[in-house]
C-alpha cells in the first residue's frame, strides 16, 4: 500500500513537501482514509497527479522550474520508492528509484456521462485507463460499459444498488437496454414504475453512479476520489462519507474535497489522515497535517462522545479544515453577539468565526495548536479579561493575533444567588455588552479597537 509522497520543484511545489497516507488496520472504519483539503489553487490536484506519475508522462514547460529538476517520490509500505525526475531538465521522465508496485484507481471530478454505448468493460482495464489519463480530461471513461459489466454480475449489481440506496434512499432501479439502432443505453426506473433514459437524471445522481461503480469491486488498488461532493446534496454527502469510512477499514482511500461533510472525527480517532494544502500569498504550495497523538486529538475524541454538547465539533466546526482566516471565541454566546454586532452595524466580516466557540478559555490552546498544524497563518482569538491562559498562549503562539476583552465576560451576567462556597458561580460578571446583548457606550471604543485590529491582521 501507499505510505508516503514527496514532491519537489513540480508545478506550485518548490521546497520538498511530504504527505503521509493512512493505512487501513482491518478493524476500524476510517483507518485507511486520507482527506486532502485546502483552498483553490493550493496544490490538491497536483498531489493526485503526482501519485499517478509514471515514465509515460511528459513534463510540460509550465510544470517545470527553471534550472531545477522536479522530483516526485512515491513510497510503499515496504519502504520501496519510485523516484521520478526529468531527463536533462526536459520533458522526458525517468525513474531513478524502483517500481513501487502500487495500483491507483482514480475517480475523477469530471464524471462525464455518455448515454449510448457499445460493449462492456473489465475492471482491470478501468484501473489502467485511470493511471494513464490526465486527471481532469473530458475523455476519461464512459460510464455505460462499466455499468453493463456490473449488471452482468448479480453480486456486483446487488452491492451497487445497495450503496446507491444508502446514499439516495428514494432511488428505485436501473438496467441496460438496447435501442432499435443497436445502441446500448442506461434505463432508469422511477418509483411509480415508469422508465426513462438515465441521461434525464440530475448531475448528482450521474456523478454518484460513477463513484459507486468503483466501490463495488474488489481490485487491490488505492482509490483516489476527486471532489465527491460535486452536485451532491449535503445529506447524500454524509451518507456517502459513511460508506467510505466503512470501506477504508480494509481499503486505502484518498479523498480530495471542499466539503466538511466528508470529515468525520471518529475516522480521525481511528487513524484517518487529514492533510491540508496551503499556498500563502499565492507563492509556493505547502503541506500540513493534523496529528493523532496531539492533545487536541484527545480532546476531539473525548468531546465527540459527549452528547451534551454536540455543537462543539459539528459541521460548522469542521469548516476549520477549509478556512483561511479564523477567529476563536470562548463560547457560543460570544459567537452570536459578535456576529449580531457586525450585522447591526452593516459591517463586512472578512474572516470566519470558529463554530460555536471552544467551550472555555482552557480549550483555546488546543484549537490554536490545531490551527498551527493545519498551516493557518491568519488566526486570532479573543479572551475574557482575567483568563489564566491568555499570557501563556500569547507567548506560545506569537504569530497569531490574541486579544483580551476589557471586561470579564462578553455580556453582563446577573447571578441568581450570592457567591458562597455552595454556589461558586453566584457572582455577577461585568460584560462588554449589557445583559440584553447591547454594546455598552463606555466599552464601545475599546471593543471596536480590538475588532479593527483583528480585521487589519486578517487582511494581511
RASULFEN-V360740 format. One record per run of one state. SS is the DSSP state (2 for helix, 1 for strand, 0 for the rest). FROM is the first residue (numbers start at 1). LEN is the number of residues. If there is no record, write none. Layout:
BEGIN
[[SS & FROM & LEN] [SS & FROM & LEN]]
END
This chain:
BEGIN
[[0 & 1 & 1] [1 & 2 & 7] [0 & 9 & 1] [1 & 10 & 1] [0 & 11 & 2] [1 & 13 & 1] [0 & 14 & 3] [1 & 17 & 4] [0 & 21 & 12] [1 & 33 & 6] [0 & 39 & 5] [2 & 44 & 8] [0 & 52 & 9] [2 & 61 & 3] [0 & 64 & 1] [1 & 65 & 1] [0 & 66 & 2] [1 & 68 & 1] [0 & 69 & 2] [1 & 71 & 6] [0 & 77 & 4] [1 & 81 & 6] [0 & 87 & 6] [1 & 93 & 3] [0 & 96 & 8] [1 & 104 & 4] [0 & 108 & 8] [1 & 116 & 2] [0 & 118 & 5] [2 & 123 & 10] [0 & 133 & 10] [2 & 143 & 9] [0 & 152 & 2] [2 & 154 & 14] [0 & 168 & 5] [1 & 173 & 6] [0 & 179 & 5] [1 & 184 & 6] [0 & 190 & 5] [1 & 195 & 3] [2 & 198 & 3] [0 & 201 & 2] [2 & 203 & 13] [0 & 216 & 6] [1 & 222 & 5] [0 & 227 & 7] [2 & 234 & 14] [0 & 248 & 5] [1 & 253 & 4] [0 & 257 & 3] [2 & 260 & 3] [0 & 263 & 2] [2 & 265 & 5] [0 & 270 & 3] [1 & 273 & 6] [0 & 279 & 1] [2 & 280 & 3] [0 & 283 & 3] [1 & 286 & 4] [0 & 290 & 5] [2 & 295 & 10] [0 & 305 & 2] [2 & 307 & 3] [0 & 310 & 5] [2 & 315 & 7] [0 & 322 & 3] [1 & 325 & 5] [0 & 330 & 2] [2 & 332 & 13] [0 & 345 & 7] [1 & 352 & 2] [0 & 354 & 7] [2 & 361 & 13] [0 & 374 & 4] [1 & 378 & 6] [0 & 384 & 6] [2 & 390 & 7] [0 & 397 & 4] [1 & 401 & 4] [0 & 405 & 4] [1 & 409 & 3] [0 & 412 & 1] [1 & 413 & 1] [0 & 414 & 15] [1 & 429 & 1] [0 & 430 & 1] [1 & 431 & 3] [0 & 434 & 5] [1 & 439 & 1] [0 & 440 & 1] [2 & 441 & 19] [0 & 460 & 1]]
END
